Amino acid sequence: MKTPIYLDYNATTPVALEVADAIQPFLDEHFGNPSSSHTYGLSARRAVAEARASVAALIHARQNEIVFTGSATEANNLALLGVASALGKTRRHLVISAIEHPAVMQPAQHLRETGWDLTVVPVDGYGRVDPRAVAAAVRADTALVSIMHANNEVGTIQPVAEIAQLIKPMDVLLHTDAAQSAGKIEIDVDALGVDLLTLAGHKFYATKGIGALYVRPGTPINPILFGADQEHGLRPGTENVPLIVGLGAAAKLALERLSTNKKKMLTLRDMLHEQLAEKIPGLALNGHPTDRLPNTLHVSFPGISGRELLSLVADRVAASVGSACHSEADAVSGVLAAMGCDTDRARGAVRLSVGWMSTLEEIEAAATALSEVAAGSFLRRH
């Protein structure tokens, strides 16, 4: 059976060939523990250092500012709970947006359950926060503001740099979850003005099970796991050398090919949108029309649920109705609800995300398949 066209790159990406090739020697030949002082350990330690430098370069940071974690979820938990641990005696207030990923939303809710105050800032109809609303939410006891860089469902890019300019004079820390941004748009920690930034390997062609947290020097943060002193004392446990090496290789690829891949994904995304809009009257775009990830197309099909549509076209197209990290229940997405979408529009929503490996032929075939099924469903109902 022919493999369905993959349009779910926001959920996960395949491992790039260059990444797999970089990993392989560290599964057998260079298997040492980086903490060991002999040849095997030194080889592993050098590889980790090189990977750290590559990840730092991707976000225009310095090598000693990168902490490797087991996932973006762990990195987000370390950012929120680690800062909370360090500042919790004097500051017990946190600010997030209404469309954060569960990996930020849930640790924030956990802090609220333990006595912290939590302010959730709303978004507009495009899924974008108002920097002034974020600044207005900051109080004298605010420890941290956490606003994602780009939304994983609709792709809207948040005004993180503007938020930083407004809240920095208030002496409050700023974290951004940039899991969806890497490899798609430029990330510069100084231009963004963030103190902490999260990356997810499997979102930019590395493996699952590896992430990273950027920590600006001087940021008050404590470990949330306890053990030895690996990763600057913030993430104990023997380093996962093969996956760290893979993350470094993926970061290098992402930086080298950013301009080319961004242009390609934008072209394919817009082509897919144009072809669907021509064939599906009433198709609605969700998310910001311009300030969104170049690979992300989140649209609502009229007269059919997104879940039903994807089920009917599953043999030809693989996509999702929203975040793969949310429930499978046929319920309104929390992101779309926060954006004020009505039930019918939210019900018909589908996220189509292209990647580095997507082709023109795939886009044309996917547009045909989706429009045929959607049009057929409309005719059956009318």
C-alpha positions as CSV (number, residue, x, y, z in Angstrom):
1,M,0.0,0.0,0.0
2,K,1.3,3.5,-0.9
3,T,2.4,5.5,2.1
4,P,0.2,8.5,3.0
5,I,1.6,11.9,2.4
6,Y,3.0,13.2,5.7
7,L,1.7,16.7,6.7
8,D,2.2,16.5,10.4
9,Y,5.7,17.9,10.8
10,N,4.6,20.0,13.8
11,A,3.9,16.7,15.7
12,T,7.3,15.2,14.9
13,T,9.9,15.1,12.1
14,P,11.7,12.1,10.7
15,V,15.4,11.9,11.7
16,A,17.6,13.5,9.1
17,L,20.1,11.2,7.4
18,E,22.9,13.4,8.5
19,V,21.7,13.1,12.1
20,A,21.4,9.3,12.0
21,D,24.9,9.1,10.5
22,A,26.3,11.4,13.3
23,I,24.6,9.2,16.0
24,Q,25.7,5.8,14.8
25,P,29.4,5.8,16.0
26,F,28.3,6.8,19.5
27,L,26.1,3.7,19.8
28,D,29.1,1.3,19.6
29,E,32.6,2.7,18.9
30,H,32.5,5.8,21.1
31,F,30.3,4.5,23.9
32,G,32.2,6.0,26.9
33,N,30.8,7.9,29.8
34,P,31.6,11.6,29.5
35,S,32.6,11.7,33.1
36,S,35.3,9.1,32.7
37,S,38.9,10.3,32.5
38,H,40.1,7.7,30.0
39,T,40.1,7.8,26.2
40,Y,36.6,6.5,25.8
41,G,35.2,9.1,28.2
42,L,37.3,12.0,26.7
43,S,35.9,11.1,23.2
44,A,32.4,11.3,24.5
45,R,33.0,14.5,26.4
46,R,34.4,16.2,23.3
47,A,31.4,15.1,21.3
48,V,29.0,16.5,23.9
49,A,31.0,19.8,23.9
50,E,30.8,20.0,20.1
51,A,27.1,19.4,20.1
52,R,26.6,22.0,22.8
53,A,28.4,24.5,20.7
54,S,26.2,23.7,17.6
55,V,23.0,24.0,19.6
56,A,24.2,27.3,21.1
57,A,25.0,28.6,17.6
58,L,21.5,27.8,16.4
59,I,20.0,30.3,18.9
60,H,22.9,32.7,19.0
61,A,23.9,31.8,22.5
62,R,27.1,30.7,24.2
63,Q,28.1,27.1,24.8
64,N,28.0,27.3,28.6
65,E,24.3,28.5,28.4
66,I,22.9,25.2,27.1
67,V,21.6,22.5,29.3
68,F,20.7,19.2,27.7
69,T,17.4,17.5,28.8
70,G,15.4,14.4,27.9
71,S,12.7,16.4,26.2
72,A,11.2,19.9,25.7
73,T,8.7,18.9,28.4
74,E,11.5,18.4,30.9
75,A,13.1,21.6,29.8
76,N,9.9,23.6,30.4
77,N,9.4,21.9,33.8
78,L,13.0,22.8,34.7
79,A,12.4,26.4,33.6
80,L,9.2,26.9,35.6
81,L,9.8,24.7,38.6
82,G,13.5,25.5,38.8
83,V,12.9,29.3,38.9
84,A,10.0,28.7,41.3
85,S,12.3,26.8,43.6
86,A,14.9,29.5,43.5
87,L,12.6,32.5,43.9
88,G,9.6,31.0,45.8
89,K,10.5,32.5,49.2
90,T,10.0,36.1,47.9
91,R,8.1,35.8,44.7
92,R,5.1,33.5,44.1
93,H,3.4,34.8,41.0
94,L,3.6,33.4,37.4
95,V,2.3,34.8,34.1
96,I,1.6,32.6,31.0
97,S,-0.6,32.9,27.9
98,A,-3.9,31.1,27.4
99,I,-2.5,29.0,24.5
100,E,0.6,27.5,26.1
101,H,1.6,23.9,25.4
102,P,0.6,21.5,28.2
103,A,4.3,21.2,29.0
104,V,4.1,24.8,30.3
105,M,0.4,24.9,31.3
106,Q,0.6,21.9,33.6
107,P,3.7,22.9,35.6
108,A,2.1,26.3,36.0
109,Q,-1.1,24.7,37.2
110,H,0.9,22.6,39.6
111,L,2.5,25.7,41.1
112,R,-0.9,27.2,41.5
113,E,-2.0,24.1,43.4
114,T,1.0,24.6,45.7
115,G,0.0,28.2,46.6
116,W,1.4,30.2,43.7
117,D,-0.7,32.9,42.0
118,L,-1.2,32.3,38.3
119,T,-2.3,34.9,35.7
120,V,-3.3,33.6,32.3
121,V,-3.2,36.3,29.7
122,P,-5.8,36.0,26.9
123,V,-5.1,36.0,23.1
124,D,-6.8,37.7,20.2
125,G,-8.6,36.1,17.3
126,Y,-5.3,35.3,15.7
127,G,-3.9,33.5,18.7
128,R,-1.6,36.4,19.6
129,V,-1.0,38.0,23.0
130,D,-0.9,41.7,23.5
131,P,2.5,42.6,25.0
132,R,0.8,45.4,27.0
133,A,-1.6,42.9,28.6
134,V,1.4,40.7,29.6
135,A,3.2,43.7,31.1
136,A,0.0,44.7,32.9
137,A,-0.2,41.3,34.5
138,V,3.3,41.6,36.0
139,R,3.4,42.4,39.8
140,A,6.0,43.1,42.3
141,D,6.0,39.4,43.3
142,T,6.1,38.0,39.7
143,A,8.9,35.5,39.4
144,L,8.5,34.5,35.7
145,V,6.6,35.2,32.5
146,S,6.4,32.3,30.1
147,I,5.1,33.0,26.6
148,M,5.7,30.5,23.8
149,H,7.6,31.6,20.7
150,A,5.2,30.1,18.2
151,N,2.1,28.2,18.7
152,N,2.2,24.5,17.9
153,E,-1.4,24.4,16.5
154,V,-2.1,27.5,14.5
155,G,1.6,28.6,14.1
156,T,1.1,32.2,15.3
157,I,4.4,33.8,16.3
158,Q,4.3,35.7,19.6
159,P,5.8,39.2,20.1
160,V,8.3,37.9,22.6
161,A,10.9,40.7,22.0
162,E,8.2,43.3,22.6
163,I,7.2,41.6,25.8
164,A,10.8,41.5,26.9
165,Q,11.2,45.3,26.3
166,L,8.2,46.0,28.4
167,I,8.9,43.7,31.4
168,K,12.7,43.9,31.7
169,P,12.5,47.2,33.6
170,M,10.2,45.4,36.1
171,D,13.0,42.9,37.0
172,V,11.1,39.8,36.0
173,L,12.4,36.7,34.2
174,L,11.2,35.7,30.8
175,H,11.0,32.2,29.4
176,T,9.8,31.1,25.9
177,D,9.0,27.6,24.6
178,A,10.6,27.6,21.2
179,A,10.0,24.0,20.5
180,Q,8.1,24.7,17.3
181,S,10.4,27.5,16.1
182,A,13.8,25.8,15.6
183,G,14.6,25.1,11.9
184,K,11.6,27.2,10.8
185,I,12.4,30.8,11.8
186,E,15.5,32.5,13.2
187,I,16.0,32.3,17.0
188,D,18.3,34.8,18.7
189,V,18.1,34.8,22.5
190,D,19.5,38.3,22.8
191,A,17.2,39.8,20.2
192,L,14.3,38.1,21.9
193,G,15.5,39.3,25.3
194,V,14.7,35.9,27.0
195,D,16.4,34.4,30.1
196,L,15.3,30.9,29.3
197,L,14.4,29.1,26.1
198,T,13.3,25.6,25.3
199,L,14.2,23.4,22.3
200,A,12.8,20.0,21.2
201,G,15.0,17.7,19.1
202,H,12.3,15.8,17.4
203,K,10.7,19.0,16.1
204,F,13.8,19.7,13.9
205,Y,14.9,16.4,12.6
206,A,16.8,15.0,15.6
207,T,15.4,12.1,17.6
208,K,12.7,12.0,20.2
209,G,14.0,11.9,23.8
210,I,16.3,14.9,23.6
211,G,15.8,18.6,24.3
212,A,17.6,21.6,25.6
213,L,17.1,24.6,27.9
214,Y,19.0,27.8,27.3
215,V,19.7,29.5,30.6
216,R,21.1,33.1,30.6
217,P,24.0,33.4,33.1
218,G,22.9,34.8,36.4
219,T,19.3,33.4,36.1
220,P,18.2,32.1,39.5
221,I,17.2,28.5,38.9
222,N,17.5,25.3,40.9
223,P,17.6,21.7,39.7
224,I,14.3,19.7,39.9
225,L,16.1,16.4,39.8
226,F,18.8,15.4,42.2
227,G,22.0,13.4,41.7
228,A,25.4,14.2,40.4
229,D,26.6,17.5,38.9
230,Q,26.2,17.0,35.1
231,E,24.9,19.8,32.9
232,H,26.1,22.7,35.1
233,G,24.5,21.0,38.1
234,L,21.0,21.6,36.7
235,R,20.3,18.2,35.1
236,P,21.9,15.2,36.9
237,G,22.3,11.8,35.2
238,T,24.8,10.4,32.7
239,E,24.5,12.3,29.4
240,N,22.7,10.6,26.6
241,V,25.7,11.1,24.3
242,P,24.2,9.6,21.0
243,L,21.1,11.7,21.2
244,I,23.0,14.8,22.2
245,V,25.3,14.3,19.2
246,G,22.2,14.0,17.1
247,L,20.8,17.2,18.4
248,G,24.0,19.0,17.6
249,A,24.0,17.6,14.1
250,A,20.3,18.7,13.6
251,A,21.1,22.2,15.0
252,K,23.9,22.5,12.6
253,L,21.7,21.5,9.7
254,A,18.9,23.8,10.8
255,L,21.2,26.8,10.9
256,E,22.9,26.1,7.6
257,R,19.7,25.5,5.7
258,L,17.4,27.9,7.5
259,S,16.9,30.5,4.7
260,T,16.5,27.8,2.0
261,N,14.1,25.6,4.0
262,K,12.1,28.5,5.3
263,K,11.5,29.8,1.7
264,K,10.6,26.3,0.5
265,M,8.2,25.5,3.3
266,L,6.5,28.9,2.9
267,T,6.0,28.3,-0.8
268,L,4.5,24.9,-0.3
269,R,2.3,26.0,2.6
270,D,0.8,28.8,0.6
271,M,0.3,26.7,-2.4
272,L,-1.6,24.1,-0.3
273,H,-3.7,26.9,1.1
274,E,-4.5,28.4,-2.3
275,Q,-5.4,25.0,-3.8
276,L,-7.7,24.2,-0.9
277,A,-9.3,27.6,-0.9
278,E,-10.1,27.4,-4.6
279,K,-11.8,24.0,-4.2
280,I,-13.5,24.5,-0.8
281,P,-15.8,27.5,-0.5
282,G,-16.0,28.7,3.0
283,L,-12.6,27.4,4.0
284,A,-11.3,29.5,7.0
285,L,-7.8,30.2,8.0
286,N,-7.0,30.0,11.7
287,G,-4.0,31.9,13.1
288,H,-2.3,35.0,12.0
289,P,-2.3,35.6,8.2
290,T,1.4,36.6,8.1
291,D,3.0,36.3,11.5
292,R,3.0,32.6,11.7
293,L,5.4,29.7,11.1
294,P,6.2,29.3,7.4
295,N,5.3,25.6,7.5
296,T,1.9,25.7,9.3
297,L,-1.5,25.9,7.8
298,H,-4.4,25.6,10.2
299,V,-7.8,25.7,8.4
300,S,-11.4,24.9,9.2
301,F,-13.4,22.9,6.7
302,P,-17.1,23.7,6.5
303,G,-19.7,21.0,7.0
304,I,-17.4,18.3,8.2
305,S,-15.4,17.7,11.4
306,G,-11.7,17.7,11.1
307,R,-11.4,14.3,12.7
308,E,-13.9,12.8,10.3
309,L,-12.2,14.4,7.3
310,L,-8.8,13.0,8.3
311,S,-10.3,9.6,9.0
312,L,-11.8,9.5,5.5
313,V,-8.5,10.5,3.8
314,A,-6.2,8.5,6.1
315,D,-5.0,6.3,3.3
316,R,-3.7,9.3,1.3
317,V,-2.9,12.0,3.9
318,A,-1.5,11.9,7.4
319,A,-2.3,15.1,9.4
320,S,-3.9,16.1,12.7
321,V,-6.7,18.2,14.1
322,G,-4.3,19.8,16.5
323,S,-1.5,19.1,18.9
324,A,-0.5,15.4,19.1
325,C,0.1,16.0,22.8
326,H,-3.6,16.6,23.5
327,S,-6.5,14.2,24.1
328,E,-7.9,12.3,21.2
329,A,-11.4,13.2,22.3
330,D,-13.5,15.1,19.6
331,A,-13.5,18.3,21.7
332,V,-12.8,21.9,20.9
333,S,-9.1,22.7,21.0
334,G,-8.1,24.9,24.0
335,V,-6.1,27.0,21.6
336,L,-9.1,27.6,19.3
337,A,-11.4,28.2,22.3
338,A,-8.9,30.9,23.6
339,M,-9.0,32.5,20.1
340,G,-12.8,32.7,20.3
341,C,-13.6,30.3,17.5
342,D,-17.2,29.1,17.4
343,T,-18.0,25.4,17.8
344,D,-18.6,24.7,14.1
345,R,-15.3,26.4,13.1
346,A,-13.4,24.6,15.8
347,R,-15.0,21.3,14.9
348,G,-13.9,21.5,11.3
349,A,-10.3,22.5,12.1
350,V,-7.3,20.6,10.7
351,R,-3.6,21.3,11.1
352,L,-1.5,20.8,8.0
353,S,2.2,21.2,8.5
354,V,4.9,20.8,5.8
355,G,8.5,20.1,6.3
356,W,12.0,20.2,4.8
357,M,11.2,17.0,2.9
358,S,7.8,17.9,1.5
359,T,7.5,18.1,-2.3
360,L,5.3,20.0,-4.8
361,E,3.9,16.7,-6.0
362,E,2.8,15.8,-2.4
363,I,1.2,19.2,-1.9
364,E,-0.9,18.9,-5.1
365,A,-1.9,15.3,-4.3
366,A,-2.8,16.2,-0.7
367,A,-4.9,19.2,-1.8
368,T,-6.8,17.0,-4.3
369,A,-7.4,14.3,-1.7
370,L,-8.6,16.7,1.0
371,S,-10.8,18.7,-1.3
372,E,-12.4,15.6,-2.9
373,V,-13.4,14.2,0.5
374,A,-14.6,17.5,1.9
375,A,-16.6,18.3,-1.2
376,G,-18.1,14.8,-1.2
377,S,-19.2,15.2,2.4
378,F,-20.8,18.5,1.6
379,L,-22.8,17.1,-1.3
380,R,-24.0,14.1,0.9
381,R,-25.3,16.5,3.5
382,H,-27.0,18.8,1.0
